[in-house]
Amino acid sequence: VTEPLERDIAAWLRNEPAVANDMGRARTYAAVRATRQRPAWLVPVVEVPRGWPMIIGSLPLLGWLLVAFALTVSLTVAGVLLSDLREEIAPVVDATPTASASPTPSPTRTPSPAPSPSRPPAERFTFQSPLYHYTIELVGNPAAIMPATEAWGALTRWDGLRGEFVDKLGPHLSAISADLTEEMPAETWARAFVPPRVVGTRCRKGGIVMAMDAPKSVWKEVDFNGRSGVMRERCGFLDGVVIAGGRAYLFSLSGPFNLSADSAARAEFLDLIATVEVMD
Amino acid sequence: VGVHADLVARARRGDHDAFEALVDSHYDRLVGIARRILRDAHAAEDAVQDALVHAWRNLRGLRDPARFEAWLGRLLINACRDQVRRARRRPIEVRIETFDRATGDDQARLADRDALERAFLGLPVDQRAALVLTHYLGYNAAEVADLLNVPQGTVYSRLHYGAAAMRAALVTRPVASNPQPEHVQ
């Protein structure tokens, strides 16, 4: 019964053109020529069939997945250990902790309690932003600053990229400003344009906090060199916003550990923003 | 085999001419397979294009040049699967058979073909691929299993269920398609 049916199917399948269209061939080759090859390291196993059972059967890919998993675990553990170590042996930034912000820049600064002998003494200097209309007094090496080179589109949420950065490897400060399209309180602007910080491994105390558990931001009033602004503390981030001269200014201190639980870091941040002069 | 491996090696270094030389001899066959699986000339060409572009993009990760053809075949089946997914959103190509005066045999043949077509299009792509590779290309179960990266038992199963569905379609095709005697008043 089966054989005649198979013959019918075979005959029916043969009843189709066996030669391809030359235009289709040319179009295909043109599409290939317009495509860039991926580097070999991006394609560990080229014979990766689709579908989960087939992926399981592909040992090289599984190997890559295991390596990625092991690396992730190692980095997480190393990060937590480093965070513990840093909190135990050193303050977050080498500055005198001051509990409250002062309305004028502090003229002097006490050196860090135990400076490394190989490190040159930190010097105080004033940085003037080339794009964002403010100055700030900083301590350290002026060459460590990466001034912003591209202005930020004010109507989009800050993406963290187009700001100035100071000491990007450790705790670092980034700053940015934007013209306001209409007058609004600092907190309103902050809620609209400062992204909610993802709560993750930086929240060390109390274990790893998942992003889903992130509480809503609480913005508190804070002093910006005599101007009233708002400030938020979120795990690895301290964000401050002030409105002046029709512009909104955002200053953000971040680091690879829980800044908001660190009184020294908080004091340093308040000290920093108290030195901000906006250029109306 | 040496020339083949050399072309793969050159194509892996970004040589488009080598890649075209490599796939040129396979192109007609690839389109033929895709056309039989998809039953649509345009979709078949699109599937082959997708498969070849994918092959070119990922060629540098191919560790064994001798497996190029098998890999290409597998990419084509995947591309056909994608085409079937997309086909739900576009019109189906209908091929018009033209003949002046149909005899009873022609009508019966057309009815059979139509029933086969409908039954085949109702099959999953994996079953279609197994039928095409077996009954059109003449591959044995081991070769089909290697190409599709499934056990031989799976190939037999796909062939069995595919053929059963097509047999059922032929058995239940409309009687109205049988030729009727012509009465002249």
HADDOCK unambig.tbl for C-alpha pairs under 7 A between the chains (distance, minus, plus):
assign (segid A and resid 10 and name CA) (segid B and resid 135 and name CA) 4.93 0.50 0.50
assign (segid A and resid 10 and name CA) (segid B and resid 136 and name CA) 5.74 0.50 0.50
assign (segid A and resid 13 and name CA) (segid B and resid 36 and name CA) 6.42 0.50 0.50
assign (segid A and resid 13 and name CA) (segid B and resid 136 and name CA) 6.15 0.50 0.50
assign (segid A and resid 14 and name CA) (segid B and resid 136 and name CA) 6.50 0.50 0.50
assign (segid A and resid 18 and name CA) (segid B and resid 28 and name CA) 6.79 0.50 0.50
assign (segid A and resid 18 and name CA) (segid B and resid 32 and name CA) 5.53 0.50 0.50
assign (segid A and resid 19 and name CA) (segid B and resid 28 and name CA) 5.42 0.50 0.50
assign (segid A and resid 20 and name CA) (segid B and resid 28 and name CA) 5.06 0.50 0.50
assign (segid A and resid 20 and name CA) (segid B and resid 31 and name CA) 6.08 0.50 0.50
assign (segid A and resid 24 and name CA) (segid B and resid 45 and name CA) 6.23 0.50 0.50
assign (segid A and resid 28 and name CA) (segid B and resid 49 and name CA) 4.97 0.50 0.50
assign (segid A and resid 31 and name CA) (segid B and resid 53 and name CA) 6.88 0.50 0.50
assign (segid A and resid 32 and name CA) (segid B and resid 53 and name CA) 5.11 0.50 0.50
assign (segid A and resid 32 and name CA) (segid B and resid 56 and name CA) 6.71 0.50 0.50
assign (segid A and resid 33 and name CA) (segid B and resid 16 and name CA) 6.60 0.50 0.50
assign (segid A and resid 35 and name CA) (segid B and resid 57 and name CA) 6.85 0.50 0.50
assign (segid A and resid 36 and name CA) (segid B and resid 57 and name CA) 6.19 0.50 0.50
assign (segid A and resid 37 and name CA) (segid B and resid 56 and name CA) 6.22 0.50 0.50
assign (segid A and resid 37 and name CA) (segid B and resid 57 and name CA) 4.09 0.50 0.50
assign (segid A and resid 37 and name CA) (segid B and resid 58 and name CA) 6.37 0.50 0.50
assign (segid A and resid 38 and name CA) (segid B and resid 57 and name CA) 5.37 0.50 0.50
assign (segid A and resid 38 and name CA) (segid B and resid 58 and name CA) 5.86 0.50 0.50
assign (segid A and resid 39 and name CA) (segid B and resid 60 and name CA) 6.57 0.50 0.50
assign (segid A and resid 40 and name CA) (segid B and resid 60 and name CA) 4.89 0.50 0.50
assign (segid A and resid 40 and name CA) (segid B and resid 61 and name CA) 5.06 0.50 0.50
assign (segid A and resid 43 and name CA) (segid B and resid 58 and name CA) 6.31 0.50 0.50
assign (segid A and resid 43 and name CA) (segid B and resid 61 and name CA) 4.93 0.50 0.50
assign (segid A and resid 44 and name CA) (segid B and resid 61 and name CA) 5.75 0.50 0.50
assign (segid A and resid 45 and name CA) (segid B and resid 61 and name CA) 5.80 0.50 0.50
assign (segid A and resid 45 and name CA) (segid B and resid 62 and name CA) 6.94 0.50 0.50
assign (segid A and resid 46 and name CA) (segid B and resid 58 and name CA) 6.21 0.50 0.50
assign (segid A and resid 46 and name CA) (segid B and resid 61 and name CA) 4.87 0.50 0.50
assign (segid A and resid 46 and name CA) (segid B and resid 62 and name CA) 5.09 0.50 0.50
assign (segid A and resid 47 and name CA) (segid B and resid 71 and name CA) 6.35 0.50 0.50
